[in-house]
Amino acid sequence: MSRRFPSLTSLPLLPLLGLLLAETLIADAFEPQRQQLMTEIADLATETASETGRRAFSAAVMAAMTEVPRHRFVPLDQVPAAYQNRPLPIGHGQTISQPYIVALMTDLIDPRADQTVLEIGTGSGYQAAVLAELVAQVYSIEIIAPLAAEAANRLQELGYPNVQTRAGDGYYGWEEAGPFDAILVTAAASHVPPPLIRQLKPGGRMVIPVGAHFMAQYLLLVEKTADGQISTRQILPVRFVPLTGGGKD
Ligand code: SAH
Protein backbone atom coordinates (compact mmCIF):
# COMPACT_ATOMS: atom_id res chain seq x y z
CA MET A 1 0.00 0.00 0.00
CA SER A 2 1.45 3.36 -0.99
CA ARG A 3 0.41 6.42 0.95
CA ARG A 4 2.98 8.64 -0.58
CA PHE A 5 0.79 11.02 -2.54
CA PRO A 6 -1.81 13.56 -1.55
CA SER A 7 -5.28 12.64 -2.75
CA LEU A 8 -6.42 14.34 -5.94
CA THR A 9 -9.72 15.64 -4.74
CA SER A 10 -9.50 19.32 -5.56
CA LEU A 11 -9.11 21.41 -8.70
CA PRO A 12 -7.05 22.60 -10.44
CA LEU A 13 -5.62 19.19 -11.16
CA LEU A 14 -2.84 20.18 -13.51
CA PRO A 15 -0.28 21.47 -10.98
CA LEU A 16 -1.12 18.55 -8.74
CA LEU A 17 -0.53 16.11 -11.57
CA GLY A 18 2.81 17.79 -12.23
CA LEU A 19 3.69 17.40 -8.59
CA LEU A 20 2.61 13.79 -8.66
CA LEU A 21 4.76 13.11 -11.71
CA ALA A 22 7.78 14.80 -10.11
CA GLU A 23 7.19 12.81 -6.93
CA THR A 24 7.01 9.57 -8.88
CA LEU A 25 10.21 10.35 -10.77
CA ILE A 26 12.03 11.22 -7.54
CA ALA A 27 10.73 8.10 -5.78
CA ASP A 28 11.83 6.01 -8.76
CA ALA A 29 15.25 7.65 -8.77
CA PHE A 30 15.78 6.34 -5.24
CA GLU A 31 14.61 2.82 -6.03
CA PRO A 32 18.08 1.28 -6.69
CA GLN A 33 19.46 2.86 -3.49
CA ARG A 34 16.48 1.65 -1.52
CA GLN A 35 16.94 -1.90 -2.82
CA GLN A 36 20.65 -1.73 -1.95
CA LEU A 37 19.78 -0.56 1.56
CA MET A 38 17.32 -3.44 2.00
CA THR A 39 20.08 -5.89 1.02
CA GLU A 40 22.42 -4.31 3.58
CA ILE A 41 19.77 -4.55 6.29
CA ALA A 42 19.12 -8.21 5.45
CA ASP A 43 22.88 -8.97 5.51
CA LEU A 44 23.34 -7.20 8.85
CA ALA A 45 20.35 -9.07 10.27
CA THR A 46 22.11 -12.33 9.36
CA GLU A 47 25.45 -11.16 10.79
CA THR A 48 23.90 -10.16 14.11
CA ALA A 49 21.62 -13.21 14.40
CA SER A 50 23.47 -14.68 17.40
CA GLU A 51 23.06 -11.41 19.34
CA THR A 52 19.48 -10.60 18.34
CA GLY A 53 18.17 -14.16 18.43
CA ARG A 54 16.65 -13.62 14.96
CA ARG A 55 18.06 -15.13 11.80
CA ALA A 56 16.18 -12.65 9.64
CA PHE A 57 13.70 -9.85 10.07
CA SER A 58 10.11 -10.74 9.21
CA ALA A 59 8.89 -10.25 5.65
CA ALA A 60 6.31 -7.77 6.95
CA VAL A 61 8.99 -5.63 8.62
CA MET A 62 11.17 -5.71 5.51
CA ALA A 63 8.15 -4.72 3.38
CA ALA A 64 7.38 -1.79 5.68
CA MET A 65 11.01 -0.64 5.48
CA THR A 66 10.79 -0.81 1.68
CA GLU A 67 7.55 1.13 1.64
CA VAL A 68 8.49 4.17 3.74
CA PRO A 69 10.29 6.88 1.70
CA ARG A 70 13.19 7.79 4.05
CA HIS A 71 14.16 10.68 1.77
CA ARG A 72 10.95 12.43 2.84
CA PHE A 73 12.00 12.34 6.50
CA VAL A 74 15.38 14.09 6.25
CA PRO A 75 16.33 17.75 5.65
CA LEU A 76 16.95 18.68 2.00
CA ASP A 77 20.74 18.67 2.36
CA GLN A 78 20.62 15.08 3.65
CA VAL A 79 18.39 13.75 0.86
CA PRO A 80 21.32 12.33 -1.18
CA ALA A 81 22.33 10.29 1.91
CA ALA A 82 18.78 9.21 2.77
CA TYR A 83 19.28 5.57 1.78
CA GLN A 84 22.64 5.09 3.48
CA ASN A 85 22.54 2.78 6.45
CA ARG A 86 23.47 5.37 9.05
CA PRO A 87 21.85 7.97 11.29
CA LEU A 88 21.51 11.44 9.76
CA PRO A 89 21.11 14.88 11.39
CA ILE A 90 17.54 16.22 11.45
CA GLY A 91 18.23 19.53 13.25
CA HIS A 92 18.04 20.52 16.94
CA GLY A 93 21.02 18.24 17.60
CA GLN A 94 18.89 15.15 16.91
CA THR A 95 19.14 12.32 14.39
CA ILE A 96 16.98 9.98 12.37
CA SER A 97 18.06 6.47 13.45
CA GLN A 98 20.11 4.06 11.36
CA PRO A 99 17.72 2.05 9.14
CA TYR A 100 19.07 -1.32 10.34
CA ILE A 101 18.34 -0.27 13.95
CA VAL A 102 14.82 0.87 12.99
CA ALA A 103 14.23 -2.53 11.35
CA LEU A 104 15.68 -4.38 14.35
CA MET A 105 13.64 -2.47 16.94
CA THR A 106 10.50 -2.95 14.87
CA ASP A 107 11.16 -6.66 14.42
CA LEU A 108 11.88 -7.18 18.13
CA ILE A 109 8.33 -6.21 19.12
CA ASP A 110 6.83 -8.76 16.68
CA PRO A 111 4.32 -6.21 15.33
CA ARG A 112 0.81 -7.39 14.46
CA ALA A 113 -1.96 -5.66 12.53
CA ASP A 114 -4.29 -5.33 15.52
CA GLN A 115 -1.80 -3.69 17.87
CA THR A 116 -1.37 -0.28 19.45
CA VAL A 117 2.22 0.90 19.84
CA LEU A 118 3.75 3.84 21.68
CA GLU A 119 6.95 5.46 20.48
CA ILE A 120 9.03 7.82 22.62
CA GLY A 121 11.13 10.21 20.51
CA THR A 122 9.22 10.99 17.30
CA GLY A 123 12.18 12.88 15.80
CA SER A 124 11.58 12.90 12.05
CA GLY A 125 8.58 10.56 12.29
CA TYR A 126 10.36 7.84 10.30
CA GLN A 127 10.15 5.07 12.91
CA ALA A 128 6.51 6.02 13.54
CA ALA A 129 5.77 5.65 9.81
CA VAL A 130 7.42 2.22 9.68
CA LEU A 131 5.31 1.14 12.66
CA ALA A 132 2.19 2.63 11.06
CA GLU A 133 2.64 0.32 8.07
CA LEU A 134 2.44 -2.67 10.42
CA VAL A 135 0.10 -1.97 13.32
CA ALA A 136 -3.35 -0.47 13.82
CA GLN A 137 -2.46 2.58 15.86
CA VAL A 138 0.75 4.43 16.70
CA TYR A 139 1.16 7.07 19.40
CA SER A 140 4.39 9.04 19.38
CA ILE A 141 5.76 11.68 21.76
CA GLU A 142 8.53 14.19 21.00
CA ILE A 143 10.01 16.57 23.58
CA ILE A 144 11.34 19.19 21.10
CA ALA A 145 8.20 21.09 20.05
CA PRO A 146 9.36 22.20 16.55
CA LEU A 147 10.41 18.63 15.69
CA ALA A 148 7.06 17.34 16.96
CA ALA A 149 5.21 19.85 14.77
CA GLU A 150 7.31 19.06 11.69
CA ALA A 151 6.87 15.32 12.12
CA ALA A 152 3.11 15.69 12.62
CA ASN A 153 2.84 17.66 9.35
CA ARG A 154 5.03 15.23 7.49
CA LEU A 155 3.11 12.18 8.66
CA GLN A 156 -0.16 13.81 7.71
CA GLU A 157 1.16 14.82 4.28
CA LEU A 158 2.44 11.31 3.60
CA GLY A 159 -0.88 9.82 4.64
CA TYR A 160 -0.44 8.14 8.00
CA PRO A 161 -3.75 8.83 9.73
CA ASN A 162 -3.07 6.05 12.22
CA VAL A 163 -0.21 7.97 13.87
CA GLN A 164 -1.07 10.36 16.68
CA THR A 165 1.70 12.63 17.85
CA ARG A 166 2.16 15.06 20.68
CA ALA A 167 4.84 17.34 22.07
CA GLY A 168 5.84 16.41 25.60
CA ASP A 169 8.07 14.39 27.87
CA GLY A 170 7.79 10.75 26.88
CA TYR A 171 9.34 9.54 30.14
CA TYR A 172 5.84 9.54 31.57
CA GLY A 173 4.29 7.78 28.58
CA TRP A 174 0.78 8.51 27.25
CA GLU A 175 -1.47 7.24 30.02
CA GLU A 176 -4.86 7.97 28.40
CA ALA A 177 -3.93 6.06 25.22
CA GLY A 178 -2.47 3.03 27.02
CA PRO A 179 -1.92 0.29 27.88
CA PHE A 180 0.15 -0.59 24.81
CA ASP A 181 1.01 -3.85 23.10
CA ALA A 182 4.51 -2.50 22.57
CA ILE A 183 6.63 0.54 23.36
CA LEU A 184 9.69 1.71 21.41
CA VAL A 185 11.99 4.26 22.99
CA THR A 186 14.31 5.84 20.43
CA ALA A 187 16.50 7.87 22.82
CA ALA A 188 18.89 6.44 25.42
CA ALA A 189 17.68 6.39 29.01
CA SER A 190 19.70 5.83 32.19
CA HIS A 191 17.06 3.30 33.28
CA VAL A 192 13.79 1.84 32.05
CA PRO A 193 11.14 4.44 32.97
CA PRO A 194 8.67 2.86 35.44
CA PRO A 195 5.67 4.73 33.90
CA LEU A 196 6.41 3.00 30.59
CA ILE A 197 6.53 -0.43 32.28
CA ARG A 198 3.15 0.31 33.84
CA GLN A 199 1.70 1.30 30.45
CA LEU A 200 2.78 -1.97 28.83
CA LYS A 201 0.07 -4.63 28.48
CA PRO A 202 0.64 -8.06 30.00
CA GLY A 203 2.35 -10.00 27.20
CA GLY A 204 3.70 -6.70 25.86
CA ARG A 205 7.21 -5.79 24.75
CA MET A 206 9.36 -2.72 25.05
CA VAL A 207 12.58 -2.00 23.19
CA ILE A 208 14.76 0.69 24.73
CA PRO A 209 18.41 1.77 24.61
CA VAL A 210 19.74 2.05 28.16
CA GLY A 211 23.11 3.35 29.30
CA ALA A 212 25.26 6.40 29.86
CA HIS A 213 24.77 9.16 27.31
CA PHE A 214 26.78 8.54 24.15
CA MET A 215 28.84 5.90 26.01
CA ALA A 216 28.09 2.26 26.64
CA GLN A 217 24.46 1.81 25.71
CA TYR A 218 22.64 -1.45 25.14
CA LEU A 219 19.42 -2.06 23.34
CA LEU A 220 17.18 -3.88 25.80
CA LEU A 221 14.15 -6.03 25.10
CA VAL A 222 11.82 -5.78 28.07
CA GLU A 223 8.95 -8.26 28.25
CA LYS A 224 5.97 -8.24 30.56
CA THR A 225 4.56 -11.72 31.05
CA ALA A 226 0.84 -12.49 31.21
CA ASP A 227 1.05 -12.34 35.04
CA GLY A 228 2.91 -9.03 35.02
CA GLN A 229 6.49 -10.23 35.63
CA ILE A 230 9.25 -8.27 33.89
CA SER A 231 12.14 -9.91 32.09
CA THR A 232 14.94 -8.07 30.33
CA ARG A 233 17.34 -9.19 27.64
CA GLN A 234 20.37 -7.28 26.38
CA ILE A 235 20.41 -7.30 22.57
CA LEU A 236 23.20 -5.14 21.08
CA PRO A 237 25.50 -2.25 21.90
CA VAL A 238 24.01 0.89 20.32
CA ARG A 239 24.49 4.64 20.21
CA PHE A 240 21.45 6.87 20.60
CA VAL A 241 20.94 10.52 21.48
CA PRO A 242 19.97 10.91 25.15
CA LEU A 243 16.46 10.82 26.56
CA THR A 244 16.04 14.24 28.14
CA GLY A 245 13.21 15.58 30.24
CA GLY A 246 12.03 15.21 33.80
CA GLY A 247 12.91 11.61 34.41
CA LYS A 248 16.38 11.62 32.94
CA ASP A 249 18.17 10.41 36.10
N1 SAH B 1 12.50 7.88 16.11
C1 SAH B 1 13.17 9.01 15.52
C2 SAH B 1 14.59 9.11 16.03
C3 SAH B 1 14.68 10.32 16.84
S1 SAH B 1 16.14 10.56 17.82
C4 SAH B 1 13.12 8.95 14.01
O1 SAH B 1 12.67 7.94 13.46
O2 SAH B 1 13.49 9.94 13.36
C5 SAH B 1 15.41 10.64 19.41
C6 SAH B 1 14.38 11.70 19.63
O3 SAH B 1 13.96 11.58 20.99
C7 SAH B 1 14.87 13.13 19.47
O4 SAH B 1 14.08 13.81 18.54
C8 SAH B 1 14.72 13.74 20.87
O5 SAH B 1 14.35 15.08 20.86
C9 SAH B 1 13.62 12.86 21.46
N2 SAH B 1 13.56 12.82 22.93
C10 SAH B 1 14.58 12.89 23.81
N3 SAH B 1 14.09 12.82 25.07
C11 SAH B 1 12.74 12.72 24.97
C12 SAH B 1 11.69 12.62 25.93
N4 SAH B 1 11.92 12.62 27.26
N5 SAH B 1 10.42 12.53 25.47
C13 SAH B 1 10.16 12.55 24.14
N6 SAH B 1 11.12 12.64 23.19
C14 SAH B 1 12.39 12.72 23.60
Residues whose N, C-alpha, C, O or C-beta is under 5 A from the ligand:
A	BS01	SAH	Q94 T95 I96 S97 I120 G121 T122 G123 S124 G125 Y126 Q127 I141 E142 I143 I144 G168 D169 G170 Y171 T186 A187 P242 L243 T244 G245
